[in-house]
Amino acid sequence: MKTQYPLFSQVALAEDLPEHHLKRGDIATVVEHYPMPKEEEDGYSLEGFGVPNVTVEVAASQIISVNQWQQEEEILGKLRQLSQPRLLQLQEYLDFLLQKDRSEQKIA
């Protein structure tokens, strides 16, 4: 199921957009939504970024909710505090969870 962001909601960039001098985590406002057929990715026009009169078009995969971005940043902060042995344990556990997700998706 596609995530749809309502008009005038705030979103964060999920990746850098160097062609616009924008960084992952920059916040903008959704000003237009371009729905696409099911097999294609929706598009959005964003404004804000602290730059007046600039509109940037992005694919849905290039943005995330502000809450999701904040959660990811909190998790990254915690990861940076872990020792190397704990990071290796965590990596093994994440690999296990991803494998489990993939096998569950194949069944569904």
Phi and psi restraints in degrees (value plus and minus 20) as a CYANA .aco file:
   2 LYS   PHI     -95.6   -55.6
   2 LYS   PSI     119.3   159.3
   3 THR   PHI    -102.0   -62.0
   3 THR   PSI     110.7   150.7
   4 GLN   PHI    -137.6   -97.6
   4 GLN   PSI     109.1   149.1
   5 TYR   PHI    -116.4   -76.4
   5 TYR   PSI     107.9   147.9
   6 PRO   PHI     -87.6   -47.6
   6 PRO   PSI     133.4   173.4
   7 LEU   PHI     -77.1   -37.1
   7 LEU   PSI     121.5   161.5
   8 PHE   PHI      50.4    90.4
   8 PHE   PSI      -9.3    30.7
   9 SER   PHI    -104.1   -64.1
   9 SER   PSI     136.3   176.3
  10 GLN   PHI    -114.4   -74.4
  10 GLN   PSI     118.7   158.7
  11 VAL   PHI    -153.7  -113.7
  11 VAL   PSI     144.0   184.0
  12 ALA   PHI    -135.0   -95.0
  12 ALA   PSI     129.2   169.2
  13 LEU   PHI     -91.4   -51.4
  13 LEU   PSI     114.9   154.9
  14 ALA   PHI    -107.5   -67.5
  14 ALA   PSI     -30.0    10.0
  15 GLU   PHI    -172.7  -132.7
  15 GLU   PSI     142.6   182.6
  16 ASP   PHI     -88.6   -48.6
  16 ASP   PSI     125.8   165.8
  17 LEU   PHI    -142.6  -102.6
  17 LEU   PSI      58.8    98.8
  18 PRO   PHI     -79.6   -39.6
  18 PRO   PSI     -49.8    -9.8
  19 GLU   PHI     -85.6   -45.6
  19 GLU   PSI     -38.4     1.6
  20 HIS   PHI    -132.8   -92.8
  20 HIS   PSI     -13.9    26.1
  21 HIS   PHI      38.8    78.8
  21 HIS   PSI      20.4    60.4
  22 LEU   PHI    -136.0   -96.0
  22 LEU   PSI     129.3   169.3
  23 LYS   PHI    -137.2   -97.2
  23 LYS   PSI     135.9   175.9
  24 ARG   PHI     -72.6   -32.6
  24 ARG   PSI     113.5   153.5
  25 GLY   PHI      75.7   115.7
  25 GLY   PSI     -34.0     6.0
  26 ASP   PHI     -81.0   -41.0
  26 ASP   PSI     119.8   159.8
  27 ILE   PHI    -121.1   -81.1
  27 ILE   PSI     119.9   159.9
  28 ALA   PHI    -165.2  -125.2
  28 ALA   PSI     153.8   193.8
  29 THR   PHI    -132.4   -92.4
  29 THR   PSI     113.8   153.8
  30 VAL   PHI     -92.9   -52.9
  30 VAL   PSI     101.8   141.8
  31 VAL   PHI    -134.5   -94.5
  31 VAL   PSI     -31.3     8.7
  32 GLU   PHI    -178.0  -138.0
  32 GLU   PSI     125.0   165.0
  33 HIS   PHI    -143.1  -103.1
  33 HIS   PSI     113.4   153.4
  34 TYR   PHI    -136.2   -96.2
  34 TYR   PSI      69.6   109.6
  35 PRO   PHI     -84.9   -44.9
  35 PRO   PSI     121.8   161.8
  36 MET   PHI    -142.6  -102.6
  36 MET   PSI     145.3   185.3
  37 PRO   PHI     -77.2   -37.2
  37 PRO   PSI     141.1   181.1
  38 LYS   PHI     -70.2   -30.2
  38 LYS   PSI     -60.5   -20.5
  39 GLU   PHI    -101.1   -61.1
  39 GLU   PSI     -25.8    14.2
  40 GLU   PHI    -132.4   -92.4
  40 GLU   PSI     139.3   179.3
  41 GLU   PHI    -106.5   -66.5
  41 GLU   PSI     114.1   154.1
  42 ASP   PHI     -84.8   -44.8
  42 ASP   PSI     140.0   180.0
  43 GLY   PHI    -142.0  -102.0
  43 GLY   PSI     141.3   181.3
  44 TYR   PHI    -161.6  -121.6
  44 TYR   PSI     128.5   168.5
  45 SER   PHI    -124.7   -84.7
  45 SER   PSI     112.3   152.3
  46 LEU   PHI    -140.7  -100.7
  46 LEU   PSI     124.6   164.6
  47 GLU   PHI    -151.4  -111.4
  47 GLU   PSI     140.2   180.2
  48 GLY   PHI     100.7   140.7
  48 GLY   PSI    -142.9  -102.9
  49 PHE   PHI      37.8    77.8
  49 PHE   PSI      -2.3    37.7
  50 GLY   PHI      51.8    91.8
  50 GLY   PSI      -7.3    32.7
  51 VAL   PHI    -141.2  -101.2
  51 VAL   PSI      92.2   132.2
  52 PRO   PHI     -89.5   -49.5
  52 PRO   PSI     129.0   169.0
  53 ASN   PHI      40.4    80.4
  53 ASN   PSI      10.0    50.0
  54 VAL   PHI    -140.7  -100.7
  54 VAL   PSI     106.3   146.3
  55 THR   PHI    -137.1   -97.1
  55 THR   PSI     113.3   153.3
  56 VAL   PHI    -140.3  -100.3
  56 VAL   PSI     111.1   151.1
  57 GLU   PHI    -114.7   -74.7
  57 GLU   PSI     113.8   153.8
  58 VAL   PHI    -157.4  -117.4
  58 VAL   PSI     139.5   179.5
  59 ALA   PHI    -103.1   -63.1
  59 ALA   PSI     135.5   175.5
  60 ALA   PHI     -75.4   -35.4
  60 ALA   PSI     -54.9   -14.9
  61 SER   PHI     -90.1   -50.1
  61 SER   PSI     -30.8     9.2
  62 GLN   PHI    -111.6   -71.6
  62 GLN   PSI     -21.2    18.8
  63 ILE   PHI    -151.0  -111.0
  63 ILE   PSI     134.4   174.4
  64 ILE   PHI    -159.0  -119.0
  64 ILE   PSI     143.9   183.9
  65 SER   PHI     -86.7   -46.7
  65 SER   PSI     133.7   173.7
  66 VAL   PHI     -81.5   -41.5
  66 VAL   PSI     -58.6   -18.6
  67 ASN   PHI     -81.6   -41.6
  67 ASN   PSI     -64.2   -24.2
  68 GLN   PHI     -82.8   -42.8
  68 GLN   PSI     -63.0   -23.0
  69 TRP   PHI     -81.3   -41.3
  69 TRP   PSI     -62.9   -22.9
  70 GLN   PHI     -83.3   -43.3
  70 GLN   PSI     -61.0   -21.0
  71 GLN   PHI     -83.3   -43.3
  71 GLN   PSI     -63.0   -23.0
  72 GLU   PHI     -83.1   -43.1
  72 GLU   PSI     -61.3   -21.3
  73 GLU   PHI     -84.8   -44.8
  73 GLU   PSI     -57.8   -17.8
  74 GLU   PHI     -84.1   -44.1
  74 GLU   PSI     -63.1   -23.1
  75 ILE   PHI     -84.0   -44.0
  75 ILE   PSI     -64.2   -24.2
  76 LEU   PHI     -80.3   -40.3
  76 LEU   PSI     -58.7   -18.7
  77 GLY   PHI     -81.2   -41.2
  77 GLY   PSI     -60.6   -20.6
  78 LYS   PHI     -88.7   -48.7
  78 LYS   PSI     -59.5   -19.5
  79 LEU   PHI     -79.5   -39.5
  79 LEU   PSI     -59.2   -19.2
  80 ARG   PHI     -85.0   -45.0
  80 ARG   PSI     -38.5     1.5
  81 GLN   PHI    -110.9   -70.9
  81 GLN   PSI     -31.7     8.3
  82 LEU   PHI     -96.8   -56.8
  82 LEU   PSI     128.8   168.8
  83 SER   PHI     -93.1   -53.1
  83 SER   PSI     143.7   183.7
  84 GLN   PHI     -79.2   -39.2
  84 GLN   PSI     -65.1   -25.1
  85 PRO   PHI     -80.6   -40.6
  85 PRO   PSI     -59.3   -19.3
  86 ARG   PHI     -87.9   -47.9
  86 ARG   PSI     -56.5   -16.5
  87 LEU   PHI     -82.0   -42.0
  87 LEU   PSI     -60.4   -20.4
  88 LEU   PHI     -85.4   -45.4
  88 LEU   PSI     -61.2   -21.2
  89 GLN   PHI     -82.1   -42.1
  89 GLN   PSI     -63.6   -23.6
  90 LEU   PHI     -83.7   -43.7
  90 LEU   PSI     -61.2   -21.2
  91 GLN   PHI     -81.2   -41.2
  91 GLN   PSI     -63.2   -23.2
  92 GLU   PHI     -82.3   -42.3
  92 GLU   PSI     -61.7   -21.7
  93 TYR   PHI     -87.3   -47.3
  93 TYR   PSI     -60.6   -20.6
  94 LEU   PHI     -83.5   -43.5
  94 LEU   PSI     -61.0   -21.0
  95 ASP   PHI     -79.5   -39.5
  95 ASP   PSI     -62.3   -22.3
  96 PHE   PHI     -80.4   -40.4
  96 PHE   PSI     -67.0   -27.0
  97 LEU   PHI     -83.7   -43.7
  97 LEU   PSI     -60.8   -20.8
  98 LEU   PHI     -84.5   -44.5
  98 LEU   PSI     -61.2   -21.2
  99 GLN   PHI     -82.9   -42.9
  99 GLN   PSI     -61.3   -21.3
 100 LYS   PHI     -82.8   -42.8
 100 LYS   PSI     -64.1   -24.1
 101 ASP   PHI     -80.1   -40.1
 101 ASP   PSI     -64.7   -24.7
 102 ARG   PHI     -81.6   -41.6
 102 ARG   PSI     -63.3   -23.3
 103 SER   PHI     -89.1   -49.1
 103 SER   PSI     -54.3   -14.3
 104 GLU   PHI     -88.5   -48.5
 104 GLU   PSI     -54.9   -14.9
 105 GLN   PHI     -88.3   -48.3
 105 GLN   PSI     -54.5   -14.5
 106 LYS   PHI     -86.8   -46.8
 106 LYS   PSI     -55.9   -15.9
 107 ILE   PHI     -90.6   -50.6
 107 ILE   PSI     -58.1   -18.1
